[in-house]
């Protein structure tokens, strides 16, 4: 990661995520080509699911390790094995991914399964308003993000990922999955908008079905940009990837247009003068994606936005529950309880506005 704008924040490994670094160094020396132990480990700050670490070997070579979090986990959650498989299958396609090097499913090494990928010298930008960038760079970054999403959805999923998920009824299955996850993690939380979404979404699924590789968390903060140029060099964080509906990714990517600017947990663009910054409007961004994927338009766009906010509400509620349990990956995870509520209420507005 390059220093300066977009550089990742590295911290000492959080107490709840510490593991036997000597055992890791020994394992990597024996199983990862070119690794020279011992290993030095730092944790990347941020990210709310699978903790991520920078591993530096004795010769100064750098790698990135992602592992499952400690503690009791929900079924089908934190599937780092799926992340690894997705990146391996996409290597060499038009969808840029890190080079996944090694998967260890033996929890006896550092306490949970993990995988290792090559470190990329680039930038991760969480500020969707791209403060401090030129208008030309903002335009180029958004266009590259759009191009990258379209390229992912045009990859032939039958080549290497045909059994990566069920290629039908993705929306219905996701509503069922995240409804269960929300119920399992809501505790004493009362979010009426979430209850209404869970009841309405499965009844109103748009006609027609499509299948592509769906990233599941496609946003600016999960993209690696070139260290100096305004273009995407890798898509990160494949935990939620599966076979699914491409418009779920697009709507998720466009949530920023409906979120207020300045919120650290989920920064948005609402209230920002986009044209004056060189950032495309939502309509222009969606139109560019449609051109790149040969789509005439999206008549049910509000539904997909409601679905996107429903999903993120369920995800954020899970982050909040892990924070209460003491095993979240970020020190600020308790704030996600409020984010879950706000996301659900935003999602329901897309429904009520149509009525």
TORGUGU-38318 format. One record per residue: x, y, z of N, C-alpha, C, O, CB in turn. Coordinates in steps of 0.2 Angstrom, whole numbers, plus 5000, padded with zeros to 4 digits. Glycine has a CB too. Layout:
! residues N
XYZXYZXYZXYZXYZ/...
//
This chain:
! residues 355
500449945000500050005000500450065000500950075004499550005006/500350114996500750174995500550215001500050215004500650204989/501050255003500950305008500550365006500550375000501650335011/500250405010499850465008499150445007498850395010500150495002/498850485002498150475001497950404998498150384993497950524995/497450375002497250305001497650255004497550195003497250294993/498150275008498550225011498150185016497850225020499250255014/498250125017497950085022498250105029498850115030497950015021/497750105034498050115041498150045044497750005045497450155045/498850045046499049985050499149995057499350045059499749955047/498849945061498849945068499149885071499249835067498149965071/499349885077499549825081498949775081498349805081499749835088/499049715081498549665080498049675086498349675092498749595080/497449685085496949695091496949635095497049575093496249705088/496849645102496949585107496449525105496649475106496749615114/495849545102495449485101495549445095495349395093494649515100/496049475091496249445085497049415085497249395079496249495079/497349415090498049395091498049315090497549285092498349415098/498549295087498649225085499449215086499849255087498449205079/499649145085500349125086500649145079500649115075500349055087/501049205080501449225074501949185072502149175066501649295075/502249155077502849105076502649045072502949025067503149085082/502049015074501748965070501548975063501648935059501148935074/501349045062501149065055501849065051501849045046500849135055/502349095054502949095050503249035048503449025043503449135054/503148985053503448915052503048885046503248855041503348875058/502348895046501948865041502048895034502148855029501148875043/502048965034502148995028502848975025502948975019502149065028/503348975029504048955027504048885023504448875018504548955032/503648845025503548775023503048765017503148725013503348725028/502648815016502048805012501948855006501648845001501448795015/502248915007502248975003502848984999503349005002501949035006/502848974993503448984989503849054990503449104989503348974981/504449054992504849114992504749144999505149195000504649154987/504349125004504249155010504849135015505049075015503649135014/505149185018505749175022505549195029505449255031506349215020/505349155034505249165041505749195044506349195042504949105044/505649225050504949235053504549285050504749325046505049245061/503949285053503449335050503349385055503249375061502749295049/503249445052503049505056502349525054502149525048503549565055/501849535059501149545057500849605060501049625066500749485060/500549645056500149705058499449695055499349655050500449765055/498949725058498249725056498049785052498249845054497849715062/497649775047497349825043496749855047496349815049497149805036/496749915049496149945052495549955047495749975041496350015055/494949945049494449945045494149885042494549835043494549995039/493649875039493349815037492949785043493249785049493849765035/492349755042491949735048491849665048491449635052491349775048/492149625044492049555044492649505045492749495051491649535037/492949485040493549445041494149495042494349535038493649405034/494449485048495049525049495649515044495749455042495349515056/496049565043496549565037497149595040497149635044496249605031/497749555038498349575041498849585035498849545030498549515046/499349625037499949625033500449585036500649595041500249705032/500749535032501249495034501949505030501949505024501049415033/502449525034503049535031503549485033503649465039503349605033/503949455028504349405030505049435031505149495031504449355024/505549395033506249415035506649455030507049485031506649355037/506449435023506749475018506449535016506649575011506849425012/505849555019505449615017504949605012504549655011505949665015/504849545010504249535005503649535009503549515015504349465002/503049565006502449575010501849535006501849535000502249655009/501449515011500849475009500249495013500349535018501049395010/499649485011499049495014498749435016498649385012498649545010/498549425023498249375026497549385028497449435031498649335031/497049345026496349355028496149295032496249235029495849375023/495849305037495649245041494849255044494649305044496049235047/494649195046493949205049494049235056494549235059493649135050/493549275059493549305065493549245071493249195069493049355066/493749265077493649215082492949215084492549255083494149235088/492849165089492149155092491649115088491849095082491849225093/491049115090490549075087490249115081490149175082489949055092/490249085075490049115069489349085066489249035067490549105064/489049135063488449115060488549065054489049065051488049175057/488049015053488148965047488249005041487849055040487648915047/488748985036488849015030489149085030489249115025488149015026/489349105036489649175036490349165036490649115038489349215042/490749215034491449225034491849165031492349135033491649225042/491549155025491849095021492449115017492449135011491249065016/493049125020493649145017493849095011494149105007494149145022/493549025012493748975007493449005000493748984995493448915009/492849035001492449054994492849114992492949124985491749074996/493049154996493449214993494049194989494149214984493749254999/494449144992495049114989494849084982495249094977495349064993/494349044982494149014976493949064971494149054965493548964977/493549114972493349164968493949194964493949204958492849214971/494449214968494949254966495449204961495649234956495449284971/495449144963495849104959495549094952495849084947495949034962/494849084952494449074946494449134941494449124935493749054948/494549194944494449254940495149274938495249324934494149314944/495649244940496349264938496449254931496249204928496949224942/496649314928496749314920496149334916496149344910496949244918/495549344920495049374916495049454916495549484918494349354920/494549484913494549554913494349584919494349644920493949574908/494149544924493949564931494649564935494849504937493349534934/494949614937495549614941495549594948495049614951495949684940/495949544950495949524957496649514959497049504955495549454957/496749514966497349494969497549424967497149384965497449504976/498249414967498449344966498449304972498849314977499249344963/497949254973497849214978498349164979498349124974497149184979/498749154984499349114984499249044988499448994986499949144987/498849054993498848994998498248995002498049045005499448985002/497848935003497348925007497448875012497748825011496648905003/497348895019497548845024496848835028496548885031498048875029/496548775027495948765031496048725037495548705041495548715026/496648725040496848695046496848745051497248785052497548655046/496248745056496248795061496748785066496748835070495548785064/497148735066497648725071498248765071498648775075497848655071/498348795065498948835064498848905067499248925072499048855056/498348945066498249015070497549015073497349075074498449065065/497248965073496548965077495948965072495448945074496549025081/496048985066495448985061495848975054496348985053495049055061/495448945049495648945042495849015040495649065043495148915038/496349015035496549085032496749075025496849015023497049115037/496849125022497249125015497749185015497649235018496749125009/498149175010498649225009498649245002498649204997499349195011/498749305000498749334993499349384993499549404998498149364991/499549394987500049444986499849514988499249534987500349444979/500349554991500149624992500249664986500649654982500649644998/499749714985499749754979499949824982499649854987499049754976/500349854978500549924980500049974977500149994971501249944978/499549994980499050034977498650074983498950084988498549994973/498050104981497750144985497050114986496650094982497650214983/496750124992496050104994495750174996495950205001495950044999/495250194993494850254994494150244997493750214994494850294988/494050265003493350255006492950315005492350305006493450235013/493250375004492850435003492550434996492950454991493250495004/491950424995491650424989491650494985491550494979490950394989/491650544989491650614986492350624984492450674980491450664991/492850584985493550594983493850664984494150694980493550574975/493750684990494050744992494750754991495150704993493850765000/495050804988495750814987495950794980496550804978496150784992/495450764976495650744969495450794964494950834966495350674968/495750794958495550844953494850814950494650754951496050844947/494450854947493850834943493950784938493650734938493550894940/494550784935494750734930494850674933494650624930495350764926/495150674938495350604942494650574945494550514944495850614947/494250614947493650594950493250554944492950504945493250644953/493150594939492850564933493150494931492750454930492750614927/493750494931494150434928494050374933493950324931494850444927/494050394940493950344945493250314945493250254945494150364952/492750354944492050324944491950284937491650234937491550384944/492250314932492250274926492550204926492350154923492450314920/493150204929493550144930493150094934493150034933494250154933/492850114940492450074944491850044940491749984941492150114950/491550084936490950064932491150014927490849964926490650124929/491750024924492049974919492149914922492049864919492650004916/492449914928492649854932492049814934492049754933493049874938/491549844936490949804938490649774932490449714932490449854941/490549814926490349784920490749724918490449674915490249834914/491449734918491849674916491749614920491749554918492649704917/491649624927491549564931490849534929490849464929491449584939/490349564928489749534926489749504919489249464917489149584926/490249524915490249494908490749424908490749394903490549544903/491049414914491449354914491049294914490449294917491849354921/491249244910490849174909490949134916491449104917491049134903/490349144920490449104926490449034926490648994930489849124931/490249004920490248934919490948904918491048844918489848914913/491448954917492148934917492448934924492748984925492548974911/492448884927492748884934492348894940492548884946493348934934/491748924939491348944945490548914944490148944946491349014946/490548864940489848844938489448814944488848814944489848784933/489848794949489548764955489648814961489648794967489848694957/489748874960489948924965489248954969489348984974490248984962/488748934966488048954969487548934964487648904959488049034970/486948934967486348914962486148974957486049034959485748904967/486148954951486049004946485349024945485149044939486348984939/484949034950484249054949483949074956484149054961483848994946/483449124955483149154961483549184966483449174972482649094964/484049214964484549244969484249294973484349294980485149284965/483849334971483449384975483049354981483149374987483049434971/482649304979482249274984482749234989482549244995481849224981/483249204987483649164992484049214996484149205002484149124988/484249274993484549324997484149355003484349365008484849374993/483549365001483049395006482949345011482949365017482349415002/482849285010482749235015483449225019483349225025482649165012/483949225016484649225020484749285025484849275031485249215015/484649345022484849395026484249415031484349445036484949465022/483649395030483149395035483249355041483149375046482449375032/483549295039483749245045484349275049484349275055483849175042/484749305045485349325048485149385053485449395058485849355043/484749435050484449485054484149465061484249485066484049535050/483649415060483349395066483749365071483749365077482749335063/484349325068484849295073485249345076485549325082485249245069/485349405074485749455077485449515080485749555082486249475072/484749525079484449585081484449595088484349645091483749585078/484449535092484349545099483749585101483249565100485049585102/483849645105483349685107483149735102482749785104483449705114/483549745097483449795092482749795089482549735087483949795086/482449845088481749855085481749895079481849955080481249875090/481749865073481849905067481249895063481249855059482549895063/480649935064480049915060480149915052479849875049479549975062/480549965050480649965043480949905040480849885034481150025041/481449865044481649805042481149755042481149705037482249785047/480749755047480149705047479749715040479549665037479749715053/479549775038479149785032479549765026479249735022479049865032/480249775026480549755020480549675019480549655014481249785020/480649645025480649575025480049545022480049485020480849545032/479449575024478849555021478749575014478349535010478249585026/478949635012478749655005479249635000478949614994478749735005/479849625001480349614996480249544992480249544986481049604999/480049494996479949424992479349424988479249384984479949364997/478849474990478249474986478249514979477849514975477649504990/478749554979478849604973479449594969479649644965478849674976/479749534969480349524965480149534957479649514955480549454966/480549584954480449594947480349534943480749484944480949644944/480049534937479949474933480649464929480949514927479349484928/480849404928481449394924481949374929481949404935481649454920/482449334927483049314931483649324927483649304921482949244934/484249344930484849344927485349314931485249314937485049414925/485949284928486449264933487149284930487249274924486449184933/487549314935488249324933488549314940488349284945488349404931/489249324940489649324946489449384949489549444947490449314945/489149384955488949434959489449444965489549404969488249434962/489749504966490249514971489949524978490249494983490649574969/489449554978489049554984489249614989488849634993489149494988/489749644988489949704992490449754987490949784989490449684998/490149764981490549804976490449884978489849904977490349784969/490949914980490949984982491650004981492149974981490649994989/491750074981492350104980492850084986493450064984492350184981/492650074992493150054997493349984997493849965000492850055004/493049944992493349874991493649864984493749814982492749824991/493949924982494349924976495049944977495149994981493949964970/495549914974496249944974496349984968496249954963496749884975/496550044969496750084964497450084963497850074967496450154965/497650094956498350104955498650154960498350204962498450124947/499350154961499650194966499650264964499750314968500350164968/499650284957499650344955499150364950498950424949500350364952/498850314946498450324941497650314943497550274948498550284935/497250354940496550344943496150284939495650294936496150414941/496350234941496050164938496150114943496550104947496450154931/495650064942495550004947496049954945496149944939494849984947/496449924949496949874948496649804951496949754949497649894950/496249804956496049744959495349754963495249804966496549714964/494949704962494349704966494449664973494749604972493749674962/494349684979494449654985493849624988493349644986494849704989/493949594994493449574998492849534995492349554994493149635002/493049464994492549424990492149374994491849334992492949384985/492049395001491749355005491049335003490749285004491749385012/490649385001489949384999489849364992489249364990489649445001/490349344988490249324981489949264980489949214984490949324978/489549264975489149204973488949214966489049254963488549184978/488549164963488149174957487549214959487149194963488049104953/487349264955486849304957486649354952486849354946486949344964/486149394954485849444949486349504949486549534954485149464951/486549524943487049584942486749644945487149684947487249594935/486149654944485849724946485849734954485849784957485149734944/485949674958486049684965486749714966486749754971486049614968/487249694962487849734963487849804961488149844965488449694959/487549814956487449884953487149934958487349984960487149894946/486549904961486149944966486549954972486550014975485549914967/486949904974487349914980487849964979488050004983487649844982/488149964973488650014971488450084971488750134972488949994964/487750084970487450154969487150174976486850234976486950154964/487150144981486850164987487150234990486850264993487050114993/487850244988488150304990487750364988487750414991488850304987/487350364982487050414980486450434984486150494984486750404973/486250394989485650404993485850405001485450405005485150344992/486550405002486750415009487050485010487350505005487250355010/486950515016487250575017488050575017488350525019487050605024/488250635014489050635015489250645022488850675026489250695010/489850625023490150635029490050585035490350595040489950695032/489750525033489650475038490250425037490250395032488950435037/490650415043491250375042491050305040491450275036491650385048/490550275044490450205043490250185035490450135033489850185047/489850235032489550225026489550295022488950315022488950185025/490050315020490050385017489650385010489650335007490750405015/489250445010488850445004488950515000489450545001488150445006/488550524995488550574991487950624991487950674987488650554984/487450604995486850644995486950714998487350725003486350615000/486750764994486950834996487550864993487750924994486950835004/487950824990488550844986488350864979487950834976489050784986/488650924977488550944970489050904966489650924965488751024970/488750854963489150804959489450834953490050824951488750744957/489050874949489350904943489950944944490350944940488750944939/489950984949490451024950491150994952491651024953490251074955/491050924954491650884956491850834951492350804952491450844963/491450834945491650784940491450714942491650664938492450784940/490950704947490650644948490050634944489650674944490550634956/489950574941489350564937488750564942488750544947489350504933/488150584939487550574943487350504943487650464939486950614939/486850484947486650414947486450384941486550334938486150394953/486050434938485750414931486250404926486250354922485250464929/486750444926487250434921487750374922487950344918487750504921/487850364929488250304931487850234929488150194926488350304938/487250234930486850174928486850174920486850114918486150184931/486750224917486750224910487350194907487350164902486550294907/487950214910488550194908488650124908488950084904489150234911/488450094914488450024915487949984910488149934907488150004922/487350014909486949984904487249984897487249934893486250024904/487650034895487950034889488449984888488549944883488250104887/488849974894489349924894489149854894489549804892489849934900/488549844896488249774897487749754892487449704892488049764904/487549804887487049794882486349794885485949754882487249734879/486249834890485549834893485249904891485549954891485649834901/484549894889484249954887484050004892483950064891483549934883/483949974898483750014904483549964910483649904909483150064902/483349994916483149954922482549984924482550034928483749964927/481949954922481349984924481149974931480750014934480749954920/481449924935481249914942481849934946481949904952481149834943/482149984945482750014948482650024956483050004960483050074945/482050054958481950064965481850004969482049994975481250104966/481649944966481649884969482349864971482449844977481349824965/482849864966483449844968483849884973484249864977483849844961/483649954973483949994978483649974985484049974990483750064977/483049964986482749934992483049874994483249865000481949924991/483149824990483449764991484249774994484449744998483549714985/484549824990485249834992485249865000485749845004485549884988/484849915001484849935008484649885013484849885019484450005008/484149845011483949785016484549745017484649725023483449745012/484949725012485549685013486049715018486249685023485849665007/486149785017486649815021486449825028486849825032486849885018/485749835029485549835035485649775039485849775045484749855035/485549715036485649655039486349645041486549615046485349595035/486849665036487549655037487749695043488149675047487949675031/487549755043487749805048487449785055487849795060487549875047/486949755055486649725062487149665064487249665070485949705061/487349625059487849575061488449605064488749575069487949535055/488749655061489349695064489149715071489649705075489549745059/488649745072488449775078488449715083488649725089487749805078/488149655081488049605086488749575088488849555094487649545083/489249575083489849555084490249595089490649575093490249545078/490149665088490449715093490149705100490549705104490249785090/489549685101489249675107489549615110489649615116488549665107/489749565106490049505108490849515109491149465112489949445103/491049565107491849585108492249555103492849555104491949555114/492049535097492449505092492449535085492549505080492349425091/492249595085492149635079492849655076493349655080491749695079/492949665070493649675067493849755067494349765066493649655060/493349795069493549865070493349895076492849875079493149905064/493749935079493549965085492950005086492650015091494150015087/492650035080492150075080491450035078490950065076492250135075/491449975079490949935076490249945080489749925077491149855076/490249965086489649975089489150025086488550025087489750005097/489450075082489150125078488650095073488250125071489550175075/488750035071488450005066487749985067487349965063488749945063/487549985074486849975076486450035073485850015070486749975083/486650095073486250155071486250145063485750165060486550215073/486850125060486850125053486350075050486050085045487550105050/486250015054485749965052485049995051484749985047485849905056/484950035056484250065057484150115051483650115048484150095064/484650155050484650205045484550175038484150195034485250255045/484950115037484950085030484250055029483950065023485450035030/483950025034483249995033482750045032482350035027483049955039/482750105035482350155034482350185027481850205024482350215039/483050195025483150215018482850165013482550195008483850225017/482950105014482750055009481950055009481650055003482949985011/481650065015480850065014480650125011480050125008480650065022/480950185011480750245007480650235000480250254997481250295009/481150184997481050174990480350134989480150144983481650134988/480150094993479550064993478950114994478450114990479450004998/478950144999478350195001478350244996477750274994478450225008/478850274993478850324988478550294981478250344977479550344986/478550234980478150204974477450194975477050194970478450134972/477250194981476550184983476050244980475450234981476450164990/
//
